Amino acid sequence: RSRAQVDATLRAARLNPGELLPAVHCLRFGPHAAAGQCCLLQLEPGLCAELEAGRSLVIRGEKDEQAVLCSKDKTYDMKIADTSNMLLFIPGCKTPEQLNADPSSCNIIHSQIAGFSNNYWELRRCRPKLKKLRKLLMEDPYEGPDSRKDQALTVSKYTTEDLLSLIQASEEEILHQLQAIDACKIEGYWRILEFDYEMKLLNHVTQLIDSESWSLSKVPLRTCLEELGSLEPREMIEHILLSYGRKYVDDGEVYFEMHEDKICRAIAQMLLQNAVKFNLSEFQEVWQQSVPEGMTTRIDQLKGLALVDKSSRPETISLLKVEDLPEDNQERFNSLFGIREKWTEVDITPYIQDLCAEKQSVGALLTKYARSSTLNGVKVYNSRRPIS
């Protein structure tokens, strides 16, 4: 097109050339322009900055999983968004800002379209899909150095690189979750301790604390390793101290402040795992007698681990671990309402709190997936849909 043809087109469209930029893009399709050759990805400013800084974004997911995109520390759902406007790929195309900044821009700019699309990938921040992480590590929990099972070649073991390729979460989220579930590295592989072996290690430590009359807030690492090193590997002794205590240094010596709530919770799990239901008052008595001297047991230490049934006579308690429930929101609520028809907010909160997205409250989740009513003056929640 010539400038005269462009001006004639503007007059026909009843547009005032004075209100427009003087430069004109004349577009034509290139010989290889086709749909589907390129994909568009809509990025928030933070993700653009990641790429501009030279860092990578990774798409993760196996064939039967919905793809997610991960940065170093965040996870995003990927969904195709259709658009009514055709999106054109034009190499070297100048934006209005660039044209304004360059007064010498040619009056007529002939541009070739390299490709086009009618959709793009839209990203939405989501919770990392970490349920699979524990499931993989629980395939072969570590039972100790003398375990014959662990010496077999068929044991499933995973390195950090393996987990990054299998888990739909960012690297930082995966490493944080490994710490949260008390996983440890053994010979380069991430492992979870088998529960009975973990309790055996914890029992060694608590018995030593009791025999030495140490304060629970000042347990010396060096002495623990010296006294218990002949019973179990020293790295396992240190791992159990890290799992159930906070490490600190005082006057050049390494000490641990033991977490009372976590120790009491583990002992409660040990007592509950072999019983379908436990008389609540009897359980509380046995539990208090089982924990190290100086520790006090409380029912609120068992949030997300055990469920108290106050409607039964006598009241009972049973094991219900949040990590055993489905990861999907609707499936989680279906499972909970299958266990108990009506829940108070206090009872259900520990079992759905991990489902809350950024800036989402438990109340918002309950509004979406449950129906509220009042029972004996107490607000309770039941399923919005029939539970088979």
C-alpha positions in Angstrom: 0.0 0.0 0.0 1.0 3.6 -0.7 0.5 6.5 1.7 -2.4 7.7 -0.6 -4.1 4.3 -0.3 -3.8 4.4 3.5 -5.2 7.9 3.7 -8.1 6.9 1.4 -8.9 3.9 3.7 -8.9 6.3 6.8 -11.3 8.6 5.0 -13.6 5.7 4.2 -13.5 4.6 7.8 -14.2 8.3 8.8 -11.1 8.4 11.0 -9.2 11.6 11.7 -5.5 11.0 10.7 -4.5 13.7 13.2 -5.7 11.5 16.1 -3.5 8.6 15.0 0.2 7.8 14.9 1.8 8.7 11.5 3.4 5.3 11.1 1.3 2.5 9.5 1.9 -1.2 9.7 1.0 -3.0 6.5 0.6 -6.7 7.3 0.8 -9.8 5.1 1.0 -13.5 5.9 4.4 -15.1 5.4 4.8 -18.3 3.4 5.0 -20.5 6.5 2.5 -18.8 8.7 0.1 -21.3 10.3 -2.0 -21.8 13.4 -0.7 -24.1 16.1 3.0 -23.6 15.3 3.5 -21.4 18.3 2.0 -21.3 21.8 1.3 -18.1 23.8 1.7 -18.0 27.6 0.3 -15.2 29.7 2.7 -14.3 32.5 2.3 -12.2 35.5 5.1 -9.5 36.1 6.9 -11.7 38.7 7.2 -14.6 36.2 8.4 -12.3 33.5 11.1 -11.0 35.9 12.1 -14.7 36.5 12.7 -15.2 32.8 14.4 -11.9 32.3 16.8 -12.7 35.1 17.8 -15.9 33.3 15.9 -18.4 35.5 13.8 -21.2 34.1 10.1 -22.0 34.3 9.3 -25.8 34.2 6.2 -27.6 33.1 5.6 -30.7 35.2 3.1 -33.6 35.1 2.9 -37.1 33.9 0.7 -38.2 31.0 -2.4 -38.8 33.3 -2.0 -35.5 35.1 -3.1 -31.9 34.4 0.0 -29.9 33.5 1.3 -27.3 35.9 4.0 -24.7 35.5 6.6 -24.1 38.2 8.9 -21.3 39.0 11.6 -21.7 41.7 9.1 -21.3 44.5 5.5 -21.2 43.1 3.1 -23.6 41.2 0.5 -22.6 38.6 -2.3 -24.4 36.9 -2.2 -24.2 33.1 -5.5 -23.7 31.2 -6.2 -22.8 27.6 -8.1 -19.5 27.2 -9.9 -18.9 23.9 -10.0 -15.4 22.4 -12.4 -14.0 19.8 -9.5 -11.8 18.4 -6.9 -13.5 16.3 -3.5 -13.1 17.9 -0.7 -12.4 15.3 3.0 -13.2 15.7 5.0 -10.4 14.0 8.8 -10.4 14.4 10.2 -6.9 14.9 6.8 -5.3 15.3 7.0 -1.9 17.0 4.6 -0.9 19.7 3.0 2.6 19.9 5.4 3.5 22.7 8.4 2.5 20.5 7.1 4.5 17.6 6.5 7.6 19.7 10.1 7.3 21.0 11.5 7.1 17.5 10.4 10.1 15.4 12.4 8.8 12.4 10.1 5.7 12.1 9.2 5.0 8.5 5.8 6.3 7.4 4.8 2.9 6.0 6.1 -0.3 7.8 5.7 -3.5 5.9 5.5 -6.4 8.3 5.2 -10.2 7.7 3.0 -12.4 9.9 5.0 -15.4 11.0 2.1 -17.2 12.7 -1.3 -16.8 14.5 -3.4 -18.2 17.3 -6.9 -18.1 18.6 -6.0 -19.1 22.2 -3.3 -18.8 24.8 -2.2 -20.5 28.0 -3.5 -18.8 31.1 -1.7 -19.4 34.5 -3.5 -19.4 37.8 -1.6 -19.8 41.1 -2.5 -23.1 42.8 -1.6 -25.2 45.7 1.4 -27.5 45.0 0.3 -31.1 44.5 2.4 -32.7 47.2 0.2 -35.7 48.2 2.2 -37.9 45.8 5.5 -37.0 47.5 4.6 -38.8 50.8 3.0 -41.6 48.8 6.2 -42.3 46.8 8.4 -42.2 49.9 6.0 -44.4 51.8 6.5 -47.2 49.2 9.6 -48.2 51.1 10.0 -46.5 54.5 13.4 -46.8 56.1 13.4 -49.5 58.8 16.9 -49.1 60.0 20.4 -50.2 58.9 19.8 -53.8 59.8 16.6 -54.2 57.7 16.9 -57.0 55.1 14.2 -55.4 53.1 16.2 -52.2 52.7 19.2 -54.2 51.3 17.1 -55.6 48.5 17.5 -54.2 45.0 13.8 -53.8 44.6 13.5 -50.9 47.1 12.1 -47.7 45.6 14.4 -44.8 46.3 14.2 -41.2 45.0 16.8 -38.5 44.6 15.9 -34.8 44.6 16.1 -34.9 40.8 13.7 -37.9 40.7 11.2 -36.0 42.9 11.4 -32.9 40.8 10.5 -34.9 37.7 7.6 -36.7 39.4 6.0 -34.1 41.8 3.9 -31.2 40.5 5.4 -28.5 42.7 8.3 -26.0 42.6 11.7 -27.0 44.0 11.3 -24.8 47.1 7.8 -26.2 47.8 9.1 -29.8 47.5 12.1 -29.2 49.8 9.8 -27.5 52.3 7.4 -30.4 52.3 10.3 -32.9 52.7 11.2 -31.0 55.8 7.6 -30.9 57.0 7.2 -34.7 56.8 10.6 -35.2 58.5 12.2 -36.9 55.5 16.0 -37.4 55.6 18.7 -38.1 53.0 20.3 -41.6 53.3 23.1 -42.3 50.8 21.8 -39.6 48.5 18.1 -40.7 48.5 15.2 -39.1 50.3 13.6 -41.5 52.9 10.8 -41.4 55.5 11.4 -43.4 58.6 9.1 -46.4 59.2 6.9 -45.3 62.2 7.9 -48.1 64.6 11.6 -47.4 63.9 11.0 -43.7 64.4 9.4 -44.4 67.8 12.3 -46.6 68.7 14.8 -43.8 68.0 12.6 -41.3 69.9 12.3 -43.7 72.9 16.2 -43.9 73.0 16.4 -40.1 73.2 13.7 -39.6 75.8 15.0 -42.4 78.0 18.5 -40.8 77.9 17.0 -37.4 78.7 15.2 -39.0 81.7 18.2 -40.9 83.0 20.5 -37.8 82.7 17.8 -35.5 84.2 18.4 -33.0 81.4 16.1 -30.1 80.8 13.9 -30.7 77.8 15.0 -27.2 76.6 18.7 -28.1 76.7 19.6 -31.6 75.3 23.3 -31.8 74.2 23.9 -33.3 70.8 27.5 -34.5 71.5 26.5 -36.5 74.6 23.5 -38.0 72.8 25.7 -39.2 69.9 28.3 -40.6 72.4 25.7 -42.5 74.5 23.4 -43.7 71.7 25.9 -44.1 68.8 26.5 -47.8 69.7 22.7 -48.5 69.4 21.8 -46.6 66.2 23.6 -44.7 63.4 24.7 -41.3 64.6 23.0 -39.6 61.7 19.7 -41.2 62.7 20.1 -40.0 66.3 20.7 -36.4 65.0 17.8 -36.7 62.6 15.3 -37.7 65.3 16.6 -34.7 67.4 16.0 -32.4 64.4 12.6 -33.9 63.8 11.4 -33.4 67.4 13.5 -30.5 68.5 14.9 -27.1 67.6 18.7 -26.9 67.1 20.7 -24.1 68.7 24.2 -23.3 69.7 25.2 -22.2 73.2 28.8 -21.4 74.2 30.1 -23.4 71.2 28.1 -26.5 72.0 25.1 -27.7 70.0 21.8 -28.3 71.9 18.2 -29.1 71.1 15.0 -27.8 72.6 12.6 -30.6 72.4 9.1 -29.9 71.1 6.7 -31.2 73.7 3.6 -31.0 71.5 5.2 -33.0 68.7 6.5 -35.8 71.1 3.1 -36.1 72.8 1.4 -36.2 69.3 3.7 -39.0 68.1 3.1 -41.1 71.3 -0.7 -40.6 70.9 -0.4 -41.9 67.3 1.5 -45.0 68.5 -1.3 -45.7 71.1 -4.2 -45.1 68.6 -2.9 -46.8 65.5 -3.8 -50.3 66.8 -7.3 -49.5 68.0 -10.4 -48.7 66.0 -11.8 -46.6 68.8 -10.5 -45.8 72.2 -12.5 -44.7 75.3 -11.5 -41.0 75.5 -11.0 -40.8 79.3 -9.1 -44.1 79.4 -6.9 -43.0 76.4 -6.1 -39.6 78.1 -5.0 -41.5 81.2 -2.8 -44.0 79.3 -1.4 -41.2 77.1 -0.3 -39.0 80.0 1.4 -42.0 81.6 3.2 -42.8 78.3 4.9 -39.4 77.6 8.2 -38.4 79.2 8.1 -37.0 82.7 7.5 -33.3 82.7 5.4 -33.2 79.6 1.6 -32.5 79.6 -0.8 -34.0 77.1 -3.7 -32.0 75.7 -6.4 -32.9 73.1 -5.5 -29.9 71.0 -2.1 -31.5 70.3 -4.0 -34.0 68.1 -5.5 -31.6 65.5 -5.5 -33.3 62.1 -4.4 -36.6 63.7 -7.3 -37.9 65.8 -11.1 -37.3 66.0 -13.1 -37.1 69.2 -16.7 -38.4 69.1 -18.6 -36.4 71.8 -22.0 -37.8 70.8 -21.1 -41.3 71.9 -21.5 -42.5 75.5 -18.8 -42.8 76.7 -16.9 -40.3 74.5 -14.4 -42.0 72.1 -11.3 -41.0 70.1 -10.0 -42.6 66.9 -7.1 -42.1 64.5 -7.9 -39.9 61.5 -4.8 -38.4 59.8 -5.2 -35.5 57.5 -2.4 -36.8 55.2 -4.5 -39.9 54.5 -7.4 -37.8 53.1 -7.7 -37.0 49.3 -5.9 -33.9 47.9 -8.8 -32.7 45.7 -11.2 -30.3 47.4 -14.5 -32.1 46.5 -13.1 -35.5 47.2 -11.8 -34.4 50.6 -15.2 -33.1 51.6 -16.9 -36.3 50.3 -14.5 -38.3 52.4 -15.1 -36.3 55.5 -18.9 -36.3 55.2 -18.7 -40.0 54.6 -16.9 -40.4 58.0 -19.3 -38.1 59.8 -22.5 -36.6 58.6 -22.4 -33.3 60.5 -19.2 -31.4 61.6 -18.7 -28.4 63.8 -16.3 -25.8 62.4 -13.8 -26.5 65.2 -13.7 -30.3 64.3 -13.5 -30.0 60.6 -11.0 -27.1 60.4 -7.8 -29.2 60.9 -8.9 -31.5 58.1 -9.5 -28.8 55.5 -7.1 -26.0 56.4 -4.4 -27.2 54.0 -6.9 -26.8 51.1 -7.2 -23.1 51.5 -5.7 -21.2 48.6 -3.9 -17.8 49.0 -6.1 -15.3 50.9 -8.9 -18.0 51.2 -10.4 -18.7 54.6 -11.8 -22.0 56.0 -15.2 -20.2 56.2 -15.1 -19.6 52.4 -14.3 -23.2 51.8 -17.2 -24.4 54.0 -19.6 -22.0 52.2 -18.6 -23.5 48.8 -18.6 -27.2 49.7 -20.9 -27.5 52.7 -24.4 -26.5 54.0 -24.8 -25.0 57.5 -27.5 -25.7 60.0 -28.0 -25.5 63.7 -28.1 -28.6 65.9 -28.9 -28.1 69.7 -27.8 -24.5 69.4 -24.5 -25.4 67.7 -23.7 -24.5 64.1 -22.9 -27.6 62.1 -22.0 -28.4 58.5 -23.1 -31.2 56.3 -22.6 -32.1 52.6 -24.3 -30.1 49.8 -24.7 -33.3 47.8 -25.8 -36.9 48.7 -23.0 -39.0 49.9 -23.2 -42.6 48.6 
